[in-house]
Amino acid sequence: MSNINQLLVQAQTAHDTADWSSLIQYLQQLILGTDSEHPEIVKNREYLLKLTLSTLEMGDFQQRWEITKVLTRLGNIALPPLIEILEDEDVEEELRWYAARALGEFQHPEAIAPLVELLKTDEDEELKAIAATALGQMGTVAITSLTELLLNEDTRLFAVRSLSCIPQTETITPLLSVVQDSQATIRTAAIEALSSFHDERVPPALLNALDDIAATVRRAAVLGLGFRPDLREALDLVTRLQPKLYDFNLDVCCAAAVSLSRMGCDEAAQQLFKVLISPHTPLPLQLETIRALVWVGTPSSLEYLQTAFNQSTSETLWQEIVTVLGRVQKPQTTQAAEILLQILRCLRRASLTQHPATEIINIKSAIALSLGQLGKMQAIEPLILLLADSNASVRLHAIAALKNLDGEAAHQKMQQLRNNTELTPDLQQGIAIALAEW
């Protein structure tokens, strides 16, 4: 008996005993692990379909999930029974859900009409959402049908969501037709979908949506324009986005900070800095602008962070600033390291002018961690000096940073210093502890 025939017998036995897990395994071996055009597979395809549909009907949630993958490999022979399941309102909801999902995987024109009809007539919102996703998976073959669904208010949102799953320029025109729809959810979905296209028809719609009455639409437009730094000068995007830093909705403000950071210019950094140091700016937006200034990636943006650190009295902001400085990418890593080292130098100044942040354990630990991430060798000696700190957490972060920079060089330097009688007792002890834990 051939291996295929043996598997067929085992599959039938598993079916007869309602052993669905074993049946799935045998069907996977037969259908996924064998050439679909093998004579034995071709001859038994209808039989295999019958076994597969039995599993889909009788299996549990996970088993149905697994058998759906097998169904799609059987080919177009599975379309009629799946459509029949989808159209049967007396069938349990979960089974129709799986049928809709499977039909989307086929990407076959015959599956479009029943899915569209379901969107038009069915009252189950979850099932309609699955059908919309399935239509989106079909790609360009479904665009015409989805465009027609835009004309119906009851199916418009599902149609927009389906179109948003199709990354083809053919969807731009139908999506543009609903950017001023009366429903904010539809306008938002359309703007979000359009934002993925670099097409000359899209930016005017995004710019217009910046002043939409709905915050979700404004946020989508702000984020969409953030993906077009190539149009920064042509559309004066910094000027257009800057007012959104002061939007009535905090989510829009934070989105504006993100999008301005993607402009990568000093003008954007300046606007972010103004928001950061304003006493009226809510904390979540301040934190977002700190991260945005690092993403801008210009020397001036890091200088703004240093200025903000010196002017602020908030431990939360200090912590965020020294943390994000450790994430700076080349070519600004040297500048970021120098800013952090300047803060560390305050530790060695026994004067009243010492910055208060340097006496906070979490800040010092974060500075050590960031210096280790930046990988600049000039940080070795300052980090060794940090071993004199009385707090164990600060010392451990300093040790970790030294290992991250260059463990061998740092170890050699500490070996040289361990017997230096000119060091303070605290530093001698810190070095001894570090060497013991190395």
C-alpha angles and dihedrals in degrees: 000000000000120000091249093052090048091052090049090054092047091048092052091049091050090049093050091051093043090240093153097171092056091043090055090052093051092046091049090053092047099043106024098032099043134066105269090220094053107130093238091050093047091048093050099037095112090047091050089049090054091052092046093051090049089056091047090052099043105028128098124251096279093043091052090050091054097043092053088069089055093049094059091054092057090072133221092333087082095056100083096051092044091051089048091054091047093052096045106095090188092063115098114271096241092054091052088048090058092045091054091048092050093049089056090055091057094059088203124150091230090065094056100075098053092046091049091048090051090054090051100046113019120096098203106104095196093051091047090052090054090049090050091052090048091053090050090054091057093069125200095355089070099046096092093051092045091050089056090052089059088071092065116074092210094056101031098096093049090048092052091049090049092049090050088062092059111080095201127119089231087078094060097081096050091044092051089054091068103039088105097042117145091243115079092208090059093046090049094049091048094049092047091051094046091051091072092065126083094208128135091234093062107061095062089055091049093048091050091050091057088084097043115139091234117078092212090059093047090050092050091050093048092051092045093054089048088068091060106068086144087073095047096113099030093055097027088235097176090059091045095048099040096079089056089067084073098043119142088242117071094209089058090049092052091047089052090054090053093048094046089052088059091058088073097206139119092244090060091046091053092054091048091050092053090056093045096056097039111113089218096059114109116238097247090056092046090054091048092051091050090056090043093054090057091049091052085070101202128126091244092054090058091046088055089054091052091050091048090051092053094046099043127090095191118109089201092058093044089053093049094047096052090043096053092044086066089060097055113129129218136315091031097050093099091052092048092050091050091053091052092046091052088056091049091051087065087068089068095051113091094197139113090247092068111127109254092226091069090068094058115097097214092051094051092047090050091050091053091049092049093049089053091052094050092057098214113153094211086074094068098086096043089050091050088053088054088064087078090070115120093225118088093210092056091049092049092050089049091051091049091049092050091052090049093051099047116323095194096048092046092049092051091049092052091047088056092049100042094088096037104125091196091070120097115259090246092055092045090052092046092052091048091052091048093050091048091052096041 
